[in-house]
Amino acid sequence: MNPRIKICCIGSLEEAMMAIGFGASAIGLVGTMPGGPGVITQTKGTCCGDSFYGVIPTEKVKEQMIKRSSEMPADDVVVYCVSCIKSIHIGGKHPQYLVDLLFADETLPKTFEPDDWHRELAAYMEQH
């Protein structure tokens, strides 16, 4: 069984062609593309859901995370963003962090509740 892989943050036709050339099953667009929706704003985005944190109530953020996870065609989902690890986990799927895959490490969601995760993130940014 071959894994299905989505490459996100495609900003140009060249990047789209490169992702497809490397075997992407799907791509996510972040800019104007021929036939595409144009720039996706935070309120219209189809990201993992975490980018909505602080914009809508936390329970609605979690609903968005569950919705996005349910749209994934597989139980194991490769992600490139730490927030996506938490979101995919909340949605009941198994996140596989791209960096962990490169180093043959297990992906652990650790702190995944949005309020707790954002407190940790804010504390880290304040210290650094």
C-alpha angles and dihedrals in degrees: 000000000000118000119242111230129194118199113204135196095046106170104174143030089250092056090048092052091047092051091048090046090055091053106266113170091202139003134213118219127217101173143037109301131173105274091000129122095252124232111356112224124212093256093048098038128125096206122132089284102254093104087069090064110121091016099071131019115287093245089056089049089054090048089054090049092051091046093051092047091051089056092059111101094216139048093231111062123187111220132181099196127073091221089055089057089061095041096050089047092051087050091058099253130115112254117213108197110217093226091051090051091052091054097036092244127145116252111234119185092211108176105016109157104107097231093048093043093051092048089054091046093049091049091050093049091047091053094047 
